Amino acid sequence: MERRPAPRPASRRSRGPAVFDPVKPVSGKQRRRMLKAAAWRLARLVHAKPATLMVAEEVKLQELLERAFPPPGPKAPRIAGRGNAERLAAKLLRLQKH
């Protein structure tokens, strides 16, 4: 019996800049809800309390990210959660500013 040739992999779109702008809250209540949701998701990744993340400054967030996801060494593999954590930290900072 002859084997079938393996299927060709689907072409993937290269990751470039975002196609659309991030969601902007229309009210203070929506801003607060978005801030809380992002803080809870980031808290699970960096093992911190969401309340401390909601009021943390940029320097403190960077320290938490460095502690949770240390920079990879020359031969160490990249940690997948680092990108998600950085995006959530940027979202927190964006939502904290009025």
Buried (B, 14 or more C-beta within 10 A) or exposed (E): EEEEEEEEEEEEEEEEEEEEEEEEEEEEEEBEEBBBBBBEBBBEBBEBEBEEBBEBEEEBBEEBBEEBBEEEEEEEEEEEEBEEBBBBBBBBBEBBEE
